[in-house]
């Protein structure tokens, strides 16, 4: 893995590029050749975000629906036993959701009022500190990265690939930051088709996410199967990233 100093040297003076959810270098969906769609759920941690949506995880297990769970270091530190449980379940894979849940920026760009990382060094820390924590504490070798707020700039996306991670976002917003009611979550989930990636949250048990996903899963999986598609974990669709 490149060191912090090597990353700073590599990207010094390079333009940040666009900043947002769909900038160059970020994967949104999965390649059509994999014949599937994916569910992903974030655990952000921090004030009010350290809960655990046990009902959502139960619904995924009951329906044997695989998912990629993006975990922020704040949430992991507050829920160590749960991280171990989830990491041990072959139905799930763990992705890196950053260290402080900051947007992955190289100029301090702001998303939803949250300042992004200020420079390449800070962006490196946001990615790698949690990557090392997940590996050292839980034996997790994350292959995918989703930034806090899911915003990053082009240079941040390039940095992810340089350290071997796929910068991953989504095509279908399942719960709008765990604010949608259950009926809307169900409707959003039913939009998933070939190549789609849905994003939701599993750290807000009082939200409509679990009920909405639970209602959607039987019909969604049947609809996908009728098209010879399946739900998959994101690492099944992407080779390790390298720039």
TORRO-851664 format. One record per residue: z negated, y, x negated of N, C-alpha, C, CB in turn. Coordinates in steps of 0.05 Angstrom, whole numbers, plus 32768, in hexadecimal, padded with zeros to 4 digits. Each point is the difference from the previous one (the first is absolute). Glycine has a CB too. Layout:
<rs>
n_pz|n_py|n_px|ca_pz|ca_py|ca_px|c_pz|c_py|c_px|cb_pz|cb_py|cb_px
Z|Y|X|Z|Y|X|Z|Y|X|Z|Y|X .
...
</rs>
This chain:
<rs>
n_pz|n_py|n_px|ca_pz|ca_py|ca_px|c_pz|c_py|c_px|cb_pz|cb_py|cb_px
8000|7FE8|7FEF|8000|8018|8011|8000|8019|7FEE|7FE8|7FE7|8025 .
8029|802D|7FE1|7FFF|8018|7FF1|7FE5|800E|8001|8031|8006|8009 .
7FC7|8006|7FE1|7FE7|800F|7FFF|8003|801B|800E|7FF3|7FE8|7FD5 .
7FF7|8024|8030|8000|801B|800C|8010|8013|7FEE|7FD4|7FF8|8016 .
8027|8007|7FD0|800E|8012|7FED|801E|7FFB|8000|7FD6|8002|7FE4 .
8032|7FE5|801E|801C|7FF9|8000|800D|800A|801A|7FF7|7FD8|7FE4 .
7FFB|8026|8032|800B|800A|8019|8004|801E|8000|7FEB|7FDA|8018 .
8001|8034|7FDD|8002|801D|7FFE|8017|8008|7FEF|7FCE|8004|8006 .
8035|7FEF|7FE3|8016|8006|7FEE|801B|7FFA|800D|7FE2|7FF5|7FD9 .
8020|7FF5|8035|801A|7FF8|800C|8009|8015|8015|7FF4|7FD0|7FF8 .
7FFA|803B|8018|8007|8011|8017|7FFB|801D|7FFB|7FF6|7FDA|801D .
8001|802E|7FCC|7FFA|801C|7FF9|8019|8011|8004|7FDC|7FF1|7FE0 .
8022|8024|802F|8015|8013|8003|8016|7FF8|8014|7FF7|800D|7FD3 .
8007|7FDB|8038|8014|7FF7|8014|7FFA|800C|801B|8006|7FD5|7FE6 .
800E|8031|802A|7FFC|800C|801B|7FF2|7FEC|8012|8028|801D|7FFA .
7FC7|7FEE|8017|7FF1|7FEF|8013|8012|7FF4|8016|7FD8|801B|7FF7 .
803E|7FF3|800F|8011|7FF7|8015|7FF4|8006|801C|8013|7FDC|7FE2 .
7FF8|8018|8032|7FF6|8004|801B|7FE5|7FF3|8004|8030|8003|8011 .
7FC2|8007|8002|7FE5|7FF6|8007|7FFF|7FF9|801E|7FEA|801B|7FDB .
800E|7FCD|802B|7FFF|7FF9|801D|7FFD|7FE2|8004|801C|8027|800A .
7FEB|7FD0|800E|7FFD|7FE4|8007|8018|7FEF|7FF8|7FE3|800E|8026 .
8034|7FFE|7FD8|8019|7FF1|7FFD|8010|8009|7FE7|8001|7FF9|8032 .
7FF2|800F|7FB9|800E|800A|7FE9|800D|7FEA|7FF0|7FE0|8027|7FFE .
8032|7FE0|7FF0|800E|7FED|7FEF|7FEC|7FF0|7FF0|8028|801F|7FFE .
7FDC|7FC7|8002|7FEF|7FEE|7FF1|7FEC|7FF1|8010|8006|801E|7FDB .
7FF3|7FEB|803E|7FED|7FF3|8011|8010|7FEC|8011|7FE1|8028|8001 .
8014|7FC0|8002|800B|7FEC|8012|7FF4|8006|801C|8005|7FDD|7FDB .
800C|8022|8039|7FF7|8004|801C|7FFF|7FE6|800F|8013|802E|7FFF .
8003|7FC4|8001|8002|7FE6|800C|8003|7FEA|7FEC|8013|8015|8029 .
7FF4|7FD3|7FE1|8005|7FEA|7FEE|801E|7FF9|8000|7FD2|7FEE|8008 .
8039|8007|7FE3|801C|7FFA|7FFF|8009|7FED|8016|7FFF|8007|7FCF .
8019|7FFE|803B|800A|7FF0|8017|8002|7FE3|7FF8|8019|8027|8011 .
7FEB|7FD3|7FD6|8004|7FE4|7FF7|7FE7|7FEF|8004|8022|8010|7FE0 .
7FC7|7FFC|8024|7FE8|7FF0|8003|7FFC|7FF7|801D|7FEC|8018|7FDA .
8024|7FF2|8039|7FFF|7FF7|801C|7FE4|8002|800C|8027|7FE2|7FF5 .
7FCD|8035|8009|7FE6|8003|800C|7FF7|801C|8003|7FF5|7FD5|7FED .
7FF2|802E|801C|7FF3|801A|8003|7FE3|7FFC|7FF5|801D|800E|8029 .
7FD5|8008|7FD3|7FE6|7FFE|7FF4|7FEC|8012|800E|8015|7FF4|7FD4 .
7FD2|8003|802E|7FEA|8010|800A|7FEF|8008|7FE7|8000|7FE8|802E .
7FF8|8031|7FD2|7FEE|8009|7FEB|7FEA|8011|800C|8025|7FFF|7FDE .
7FC3|7FFF|8017|7FE9|800F|800B|7FF1|800B|7FE8|7FFD|7FE3|8029 .
7FFA|8037|7FDA|7FF2|800E|7FEB|7FE2|8001|8005|8029|801B|7FF7 .
7FC8|7FE4|7FF4|7FE3|8006|8001|7FFB|8017|7FED|7FF3|7FD0|800C .
8006|8047|7FFF|8000|8019|7FF0|7FE5|8006|7FF4|8023|8011|801D .
7FC7|7FE7|7FEF|7FE6|8007|7FF6|7FF9|801D|8004|8005|7FDC|7FDE .
7FE5|802D|8015|7FF8|801C|8003|7FF1|8005|801A|8027|800D|7FE5 .
7FD3|800C|8021|7FF0|8007|8017|800D|7FF6|801A|7FEF|8028|7FE8 .
8003|7FC7|8026|800A|7FF6|801A|8016|7FEB|7FFD|7FF5|802B|8013 .
8012|7FCD|7FD5|8016|7FEE|7FFC|7FF9|7FE6|7FF2|801D|8026|7FFF .
7FC9|7FD3|8002|7FF7|7FE8|7FF2|7FFB|7FE9|8012|7FEC|801D|7FDE .
801C|7FE5|803C|7FFC|7FEB|8013|8013|7FE8|7FFB|7FF0|8022|8021 .
800C|7FCA|7FF0|8010|7FE8|7FFE|8008|7FF6|801B|7FE9|7FF3|7FD5 .
8031|800C|8031|8009|7FF8|801A|8003|7FE1|8001|8019|802C|8005 .
7FD0|7FC7|8000|7FFF|7FE3|8000|8012|7FF5|8016|7FD2|8001|7FEE .
8030|800D|8028|8011|7FF7|8016|801D|7FFF|7FF9|7FDF|8012|8020 .
802A|8001|7FD0|801C|8000|7FF7|8005|7FE8|7FED|8002|8032|8004 .
7FEC|7FCA|7FE9|8004|7FE9|7FED|7FFF|7FE6|8010|7FEB|801B|7FDA .
8003|7FE3|8039|7FFF|7FE8|8011|801A|7FFB|800F|7FCF|8006|8005 .
803D|800F|8006|8019|7FFD|800E|8016|7FF7|7FEE|7FF2|8024|801F .
800F|7FE6|7FC8|8014|7FF8|7FED|7FFC|7FE2|7FF9|8003|802F|7FED .
7FE4|7FC9|8010|7FFB|7FE4|7FF9|8006|7FEE|8018|7FDD|800E|7FE0 .
801C|7FFA|8038|8005|7FEF|8017|801D|7FFB|8004|7FD7|8013|8015 .
803A|8002|7FE6|801D|7FFD|8004|800E|7FF7|7FE6|7FFD|8024|8023 .
7FF4|7FD7|7FC8|800B|7FF8|7FE6|8016|8014|7FF8|7FF6|7FD0|800A .
8002|804A|7FF8|8012|8015|7FF9|7FF9|800C|7FE5|8007|800B|8031 .
800A|7FF1|7FBA|7FF9|800A|7FE6|8001|801F|7FFF|8013|7FD6|7FEC .
7FDF|8035|8002|7FFF|801D|7FFD|7FF9|8008|7FE4|7FF3|8005|8030 .
8016|8013|7FC8|7FF8|800B|7FE6|7FEB|8015|8006|802E|7FF8|7FEC .
7FBC|8006|8006|7FE9|8012|8005|7FFD|8012|7FE8|7FE9|7FDD|801C .
801C|803D|7FE8|7FFD|8013|7FEA|7FE4|800B|7FFF|8031|800C|8005 .
7FC1|7FF0|7FE5|7FE4|8007|7FFE|7FFB|8016|7FEB|7FF5|7FD1|800E .
7FFE|8044|7FFB|7FF8|8015|7FEE|7FE5|7FF9|7FF2|8017|8022|801E .
7FE5|7FE8|7FCA|7FE8|7FF9|7FF1|7FE7|8008|800F|801A|8005|7FD6 .
7FE6|8011|8039|7FE8|8008|800E|7FF8|7FEB|8015|800D|8031|7FF9 .
8007|7FC5|8015|7FFB|7FEB|8014|7FF7|7FE6|7FF2|8022|8015|8020 .
7FEB|7FE4|7FCB|7FF9|7FE8|7FF2|7FE3|8000|7FF6|8030|7FFB|7FF2 .
7FC8|801C|8003|7FE4|8002|7FF6|7FEC|7FFE|8016|8010|801C|7FDB .
7FF7|7FED|803D|7FEE|7FFE|8017|8000|7FE5|800E|8006|8032|8006 .
800E|7FBE|7FF4|8004|7FE7|800F|8008|7FE9|7FED|800E|801B|8028 .
7FE2|7FE1|7FC3|8008|7FED|7FEB|8003|7FE4|800B|7FEA|801D|7FDE .
8003|7FDA|8033|8001|7FE5|800A|8019|7FFC|8012|7FCE|7FFD|7FFE .
8039|8017|8011|8018|7FFE|8011|8019|7FFF|7FEF|7FE8|8019|8024 .
8019|7FF6|7FC7|8018|7FFF|7FEE|8003|7FE4|7FF5|7FFB|8031|7FF4 .
7FF0|7FC3|8004|8001|7FE4|7FF5|800A|7FED|8016|7FDB|800A|7FDF .
801B|7FF9|8039|8008|7FEF|8016|801E|8003|8006|7FD1|8003|8013 .
8038|8015|7FEF|801C|8005|8007|8012|7FF7|7FE9|7FF2|8027|801D .
8006|7FDE|7FCA|8011|7FF8|7FEA|8002|7FE2|7FFE|7FF2|8029|7FE8 .
7FFB|7FC8|8022|8000|7FE3|7FFF|8010|7FF4|8016|7FD4|8001|7FEA .
8034|800E|802A|800E|7FF6|8017|801E|8001|7FFA|7FDC|800F|8020 .
8032|7FDA|7FDF|801D|8000|7FF9|8011|800E|8015|7FF8|7FD6|7FE8 .
7FFD|8031|802F|8010|800E|8014|8005|801D|7FF8|7FEC|7FE3|8023 .
8002|8027|7FCB|8002|801C|7FF8|8005|8003|7FE2|7FE1|800B|8025 .
802A|800D|7FD5|8001|8008|7FE4|7FF4|801C|7FFE|802A|7FE3|7FF7 .
7FCC|8024|7FF2|7FF3|801A|7FFC|8012|8012|7FF0|7FD3|7FEA|8002 .
8032|802E|8009|800E|8015|7FF2|7FED|8016|7FF7|8029|7FF5|801B .
7FE1|801B|7FD2|7FF1|8016|7FF4|8004|8019|8011|8004|7FEC|7FD2 .
7FE6|801F|8039|8002|8018|8011|7FF3|8018|7FF2|7FFF|7FE4|8029 .
8000|801A|7FBC|7FF7|8017|7FF1|7FE2|8001|7FFB|8026|8018|8012 .
7FD2|7FFA|7FDD|7FE4|8002|7FF7|7FF0|8013|8011|800F|7FF6|7FD2 .
7FFC|8022|8033|7FF1|8014|8010|800E|8006|801A|7FF0|8014|7FD6 .
8026|7FDE|8031|800F|8005|8018|800E|801B|7FFF|7FE0|7FE3|801A .
8028|8026|7FCF|8010|8019|7FFD|801D|7FFA|8002|7FDC|8014|7FE3 .
8034|7FFF|8028|801D|7FFD|7FFE|8008|7FFE|7FE3|8006|801B|802A .
800E|7FD4|7FD0|8008|7FFC|7FE4|8014|8016|7FF8|7FF7|7FCE|8004 .
7FFE|8047|7FF1|8011|8017|7FF9|7FFD|8005|7FE2|7FFA|8014|802E .
8019|7FFB|7FC8|7FFF|8008|7FE3|7FFE|801F|7FFD|801A|7FD7|7FF4 .
7FE4|8037|8023|7FFC|801D|7FFF|7FEB|8009|8014|8030|8005|7FF2 .
7FC0|7FE8|8018|7FEB|8008|8013|8009|8005|801C|7FE8|8012|7FD9 .
802F|7FE4|802E|800A|8005|801B|7FEC|7FF6|8015|8030|7FFD|7FEF .
7FD1|800F|8029|7FEC|7FFB|8015|800D|7FF2|8017|7FE6|8029|7FF2 .
800C|7FC3|801A|8009|7FF2|8018|7FE8|7FFF|8014|8022|7FE4|7FE6 .
7FE3|8025|8032|7FEB|8001|8015|7FE7|800E|7FF6|8012|7FD5|8012 .
7FF2|8040|7FDE|7FE9|800F|7FF6|7FF1|7FF3|7FE9|7FFC|8011|802D .
800E|7FD8|7FC9|7FF3|7FF1|7FEA|8010|8006|7FE7|7FEF|7FDC|801F .
8004|8030|7FCC|800E|8005|7FE7|8008|7FE6|7FF2|7FE7|802C|7FFC .
8031|7FD4|7FFA|8009|7FE9|7FF0|7FF6|8002|7FE3|8028|7FFC|801E .
7FDD|7FEE|7FD4|7FF8|8000|7FE4|8010|8016|7FF1|7FF7|7FCF|8002 .
7FFC|803E|7FEA|8009|8019|7FF5|8016|7FFD|7FEB|7FD4|8011|8009 .
802E|7FD7|7FEA|8013|7FFD|7FEA|8004|7FE2|7FFC|7FF2|802C|7FEB .
801F|7FCE|8001|8006|7FE4|7FFA|7FE7|7FF0|7FF9|802E|800E|7FF1 .
7FC1|7FFE|7FFE|7FE7|7FF2|7FF8|7FEF|7FF9|8018|8002|8018|7FD5 .
7FFB|7FFB|803D|7FF0|7FFB|8018|800D|7FEC|8013|7FEE|802E|7FFC .
802D|7FD3|8005|800E|7FEC|8011|7FFC|7FE4|7FF4|8022|8023|800D .
7FE0|7FDB|7FD9|7FFB|7FE6|7FF2|7FE5|7FF6|8007|801E|800D|7FDB .
7FCD|8004|8023|7FE5|7FF7|8007|7FFE|7FF7|801D|7FEE|8020|7FDE .
801F|7FEE|8034|7FFF|7FF9|801C|800B|7FE4|8005|8005|8030|800C .
8010|7FC9|7FE5|800B|7FE5|8003|7FF1|7FEB|7FF0|802D|8016|8007 .
7FCE|7FF0|7FE0|7FF7|7FEB|7FEE|7FE2|7FFB|8002|8025|800D|7FE1 .
7FCB|8007|8025|7FE3|7FFB|8002|7FFA|7FEC|8016|7FF7|802E|7FEF .
8017|7FD4|8027|7FFB|7FEC|8016|800D|7FE6|7FF9|7FFE|8025|8021 .
801A|7FDC|7FD2|800D|7FE7|7FF8|7FED|7FF0|7FEE|802D|8016|8003 .
7FC6|7FF7|7FEA|7FEE|7FF2|7FEE|7FE7|7FF7|800E|8012|801B|7FDA .
7FE4|7FF6|8039|7FE8|7FF8|800E|8005|7FE7|8011|7FF2|8031|8002 .
8024|7FCE|800C|8006|7FE9|8010|8003|7FE7|7FEF|8017|801D|8021 .
7FF5|7FE6|7FC7|8003|7FE9|7FEE|7FE6|7FF7|7FF4|802E|8010|7FF6 .
7FC2|8003|8000|7FE7|7FFA|7FF2|7FEB|7FF6|8013|800B|8022|7FDE .
7FF3|7FEA|803A|7FEA|7FF9|8013|8007|7FE8|8011|7FF3|8030|8000 .
8027|7FCD|8007|8007|7FEC|8014|8015|7FEC|7FF6|7FF4|8021|8023 .
8017|7FE4|7FC6|8016|7FEF|7FF7|801A|8004|800E|7FDE|7FDF|7FF4 .
8025|8038|8019|8019|8007|800F|8014|800E|7FEE|7FE5|8004|802B .
8033|7FF1|7FD4|8016|800C|7FF1|8013|800C|8015|7FFB|7FE0|7FD8 .
7FFF|8039|8031|8011|800C|8014|801C|8005|7FF5|7FD7|8016|8014 .
803C|7FE6|7FFE|801C|8004|7FF8|800D|8018|800E|8003|7FD0|7FF9 .
7FEF|803B|801A|800B|8017|8010|7FEC|8017|8000|801B|7FE0|801C .
7FEF|8038|7FE7|7FEF|8018|8001|8008|8011|8017|7FFA|7FFF|7FCE .
7FF3|800A|8042|8004|8014|8014|7FEB|8016|7FFB|8012|7FDE|8023 .
7FF8|803A|7FDB|7FEE|8016|7FFA|7FEF|8009|8018|8021|800F|7FDD .
7FCA|7FFF|801E|7FF1|800D|8015|8013|8013|800F|7FD5|7FFC|7FE6 .
802A|8003|8035|8012|800F|8012|801C|7FF6|7FFF|7FE3|8028|7FFA .
8023|7FC4|7FF5|801B|7FF5|7FFC|8014|8014|7FF5|7FF6|7FE1|8025 .
8001|8036|7FD1|8011|8014|7FF4|8000|7FFD|7FE2|7FF7|801F|8026 .
8021|7FE4|7FCE|8001|8003|7FE3|801A|800F|7FF9|7FE6|7FD4|7FFA .
801C|8034|7FED|8018|800D|7FF7|8011|7FEB|7FF1|7FEA|802E|7FFE .
802E|7FDA|7FFB|8013|7FEE|7FF3|7FF5|7FF6|7FE5|8026|8016|8018 .
7FCD|7FFC|7FDA|7FF5|7FF9|7FE6|7FE9|7FEC|8003|800D|802D|7FED .
7FE3|7FD7|8028|7FEB|7FED|8006|800B|7FE4|8006|7FE3|8025|8010 .
8033|7FDA|7FFF|800C|7FE6|8007|800B|7FF3|7FE6|800C|8011|802E .
8000|7FFF|7FC0|8009|7FF5|7FE7|7FE9|7FF6|7FEF|8027|8020|8001 .
7FC3|7FEE|7FFF|7FE8|7FF7|7FF1|7FF7|7FE4|800B|7FF2|8030|7FF8 .
800D|7FCD|8022|7FF8|7FE6|800C|8012|7FE9|7FF5|7FF0|8018|8029 .
802A|7FED|7FD7|8012|7FEB|7FF6|7FFC|7FFB|7FE2|8021|800D|8025 .
7FDA|8009|7FCC|7FFC|7FFD|7FE4|7FE8|7FEE|7FF9|8014|802D|7FFA .
7FD7|7FD4|8017|7FE9|7FEF|7FFB|8001|7FE5|800F|7FE5|802A|7FF9 .
8033|7FD0|8013|8004|7FE6|800C|7FF9|7FFD|801D|7FF8|7FF0|7FD4 .
8005|8026|803A|7FF9|7FFF|801C|8016|800A|8012|7FD0|8006|7FF4 .
8034|7FEE|8023|8013|800A|8013|7FF3|8016|8012|8018|7FD3|8000 .
7FF3|8045|7FFF|7FF5|8015|8012|800A|7FFB|801D|7FFF|8022|7FDA .
7FEF|7FD9|8038|8007|7FF5|801A|7FF6|8012|8017|7FFE|7FD2|7FEC .
8015|8035|8026|7FF8|800E|8018|8008|7FF0|8019|8005|802C|7FE8 .
8009|7FDE|802B|8003|7FF2|8019|8017|800C|8010|7FCF|7FF6|8001 .
803A|7FFB|8013|8014|8009|8013|7FF5|8005|801B|8022|7FE8|7FE6 .
7FC8|800B|8021|7FF4|8002|801B|7FE3|8007|7FFD|8021|7FDF|8014 .
7FD7|8037|7FF8|7FE4|8009|8000|7FF2|7FF3|8018|800B|802C|7FE9 .
7FE4|7FC1|8012|7FF3|7FF1|8016|7FEA|8010|800E|800A|7FD6|7FE7 .
7FE6|8039|8009|7FE8|800C|800D|7FFB|801D|7FF9|7FEE|7FD3|8000 .
8024|803A|7FF1|7FFD|801C|7FFA|7FE4|8007|7FF5|8021|800B|8023 .
7FD8|7FE7|7FC7|7FE6|8004|7FF5|7FE9|7FF7|8011|8013|8026|7FE8 .
7FF2|7FC4|8027|7FEB|7FF5|8013|7FF9|8013|8016|7FEE|7FE5|7FDB .
8026|802B|802E|7FFB|8012|8016|800F|7FF8|801A|7FFA|8024|7FDE .
801A|7FCA|8021|800E|7FF9|8018|7FEF|7FEE|8012|802B|8003|7FE6 .
7FD7|7FFF|8034|7FF3|7FED|8012|800D|7FE5|7FFE|7FF4|8025|801F .
7FFF|7FC7|7FEB|8009|7FE4|7FFD|801C|7FFC|800B|7FD1|7FF1|8002 .
8035|801B|8015|801A|7FFC|800C|8016|800B|7FEE|7FEB|8003|802E .
8011|8013|7FC5|8014|800B|7FEE|8003|7FEF|7FE8|7FF5|802E|8011 .
7FF5|7FC7|7FE4|8001|7FEE|7FE9|8011|7FE8|8007|7FD2|8010|7FF0 .
802A|7FE5|8027|8010|7FE9|8009|801D|8006|8001|7FD9|7FF0|801A .
802E|8027|7FF2|801C|8008|8002|800C|8005|7FE5|7FF6|8015|802B .
7FFB|7FF7|7FC3|800A|8004|7FE5|8005|7FE6|7FF1|7FE8|802C|7FFF .
8005|7FC1|8004|8003|7FE7|7FF2|8019|7FF1|800A|7FCE|7FFE|7FFA .
8038|8004|801F|8017|7FF2|800B|801A|800C|7FF7|7FE5|7FF5|8028 .
801B|8021|7FCA|8018|800C|7FF4|8008|7FF2|7FE7|7FF4|802C|8014 .
7FFB|7FC4|7FE0|8006|7FF4|7FE6|8017|7FEC|8003|7FD0|8005|7FF2 .
8043|7FFF|7FFC|8017|7FED|7FFF|8006|7FFB|7FE3|8012|8011|802B .
8006|7FE5|7FD0|8008|7FF8|7FE5|7FFD|8017|7FED|8020|7FDF|8013 .
7FD1|801C|7FD7|7FFD|8014|7FEB|7FEA|8014|8004|802F|7FFA|7FF9 .
7FC4|8006|801E|7FEC|8014|8006|7FE5|7FF9|7FF3|8017|800A|802B .
7FDA|800C|7FCF|7FE5|7FFD|7FF7|7FEF|8012|8012|800E|7FF6|7FCF .
7FDD|7FFF|803D|7FEE|800F|8011|7FE7|8008|7FF0|8011|7FE8|8029 .
7FE5|8030|7FDC|7FE7|8008|7FF4|7FEB|8005|8015|8019|8015|7FDA .
7FCF|7FE0|8021|7FE9|8006|8011|7FE7|8002|7FEE|8015|7FE8|8028 .
7FD4|8016|7FE4|7FE7|8003|7FF1|7FEC|7FEA|8009|8007|8032|7FFA .
7FEA|7FC4|7FF3|7FEC|7FEC|8007|7FE4|8009|7FF8|8022|7FDC|7FFB .
7FDA|803E|8002|7FE6|800B|7FFA|7FF4|8011|8016|800D|8000|7FD0 .
8000|7FFF|8048|7FF7|8010|8016|7FFD|7FEE|8019|8017|8029|7FED .
7FD3|7FC9|8015|7FFD|7FEC|8015|7FFE|800C|801C|7FEA|7FE4|7FDF .
8010|8035|8023|7FFE|800D|801B|801C|8009|800A|7FD1|800E|7FF5 .
8043|7FEF|7FFB|801B|8009|8008|800D|7FEC|8013|8004|8019|7FD5 .
8014|7FEE|8034|8010|7FEE|8011|8011|7FEC|7FF0|8000|8024|8023 .
7FFD|7FDC|7FC3|8012|7FF0|7FEF|7FFD|7FE2|8006|7FFE|8023|7FDD .
7FE9|7FD3|8023|7FFD|7FE3|8002|800A|7FF6|801C|7FD9|8002|7FE0 .
801F|800C|8035|8009|7FF7|801A|801E|8001|8003|7FD4|800F|8013 .
8037|8007|7FE3|801D|8003|8002|8010|7FEB|7FF1|7FF8|8030|8006 .
7FFF|7FCA|7FE1|800D|7FEC|7FF0|7FFC|7FE5|800D|7FFA|801C|7FD6 .
7FEE|7FDE|8033|7FFB|7FE5|800C|8013|7FFB|8018|7FD0|8003|7FF1 .
8034|8012|801F|8011|7FFD|8017|801D|7FFC|7FF8|7FE1|801C|801B .
8027|7FF1|7FCF|801C|7FFF|7FF8|8008|7FE6|7FF1|7FFE|8031|7FFD .
7FEF|7FC3|7FF4|8007|7FEB|7FEE|800F|7FE8|800C|7FD9|800E|7FE6 .
801E|7FE7|8030|800F|7FE9|800B|801D|8007|8006|7FD5|7FEE|8012 .
802F|8028|7FFC|801B|8008|8008|8011|8008|7FE8|7FEE|800E|802B .
8005|8000|7FC2|800F|8009|7FE8|8009|7FE8|7FF0|7FE5|802A|7FFF .
8009|7FC3|7FFC|8008|7FE9|7FF0|8015|7FEF|800E|7FD2|8000|7FEB .
802C|7FFE|802F|8015|7FF1|800F|801B|800E|7FFE|7FDC|7FEE|801F .
8023|802C|7FE4|8019|8010|7FFF|800D|7FFD|7FE4|7FEE|8020|8022 .
8001|7FE1|7FC9|800B|7FFD|7FE5|800B|7FE4|7FFC|7FDF|8022|7FEF .
8013|7FCA|801A|8009|7FE5|7FFD|801A|7FFB|800E|7FD1|7FF1|7FFD .
8033|801C|801A|8019|7FFC|800F|8018|800B|7FF1|7FE6|8003|802A .
8015|800E|7FC2|8014|800C|7FEF|8000|7FF3|7FE5|7FFD|802B|8019 .
7FF4|7FBF|7FE4|7FFD|7FF2|7FE7|7FF4|8012|7FEA|8027|7FE3|800C .
7FC6|802D|7FFD|7FF1|8012|7FEE|7FE2|7FF8|8001|8021|8026|8008 .
7FD0|7FE2|7FE5|7FE4|7FFA|7FFF|7FF0|8017|7FF4|800B|7FCF|7FFC .
7FDB|8031|8009|7FEE|8012|7FF3|7FFA|7FF6|7FE4|7FEC|800F|802C .
8013|8003|7FC1|7FFB|7FF8|7FE4|7FEE|8013|7FF2|802D|7FEB|7FFF .
7FC8|800C|7FEB|7FF1|8012|7FEE|8014|800F|7FEF|7FD8|7FE1|8000 .
8022|8038|7FFA|8013|8011|7FF2|8009|7FF6|7FE5|7FEC|8025|8019 .
8001|7FCE|7FD9|8008|7FF7|7FE5|8015|7FEA|8001|7FD2|800B|7FF0 .
8031|7FE8|8027|8015|7FEC|8004|801C|800D|8000|7FDF|7FE3|8019 .
8022|8037|7FEB|801A|800D|8002|8008|800F|7FE7|7FF7|8005|8030 .
7FF6|7FFF|7FBE|8006|8011|7FE8|7FF8|7FF2|7FE6|7FFA|8028|801C .
8018|7FD9|7FD1|7FF8|7FF7|7FE5|7FEF|8016|7FF4|802B|7FE5|7FFA .
7FC5|8014|7FF1|7FF0|8014|7FF3|8010|8018|7FF7|7FE2|7FDC|7FF1 .
8014|803C|8013|800F|8018|7FFA|7FFD|8007|7FE2|7FF9|8010|802F .
801D|7FF7|7FC5|8000|800B|7FE5|8016|8015|7FFE|7FEE|7FD4|7FED .
800B|8042|8005|8015|8014|7FFC|8009|7FFF|7FE3|7FEC|801D|8024 .
</rs>
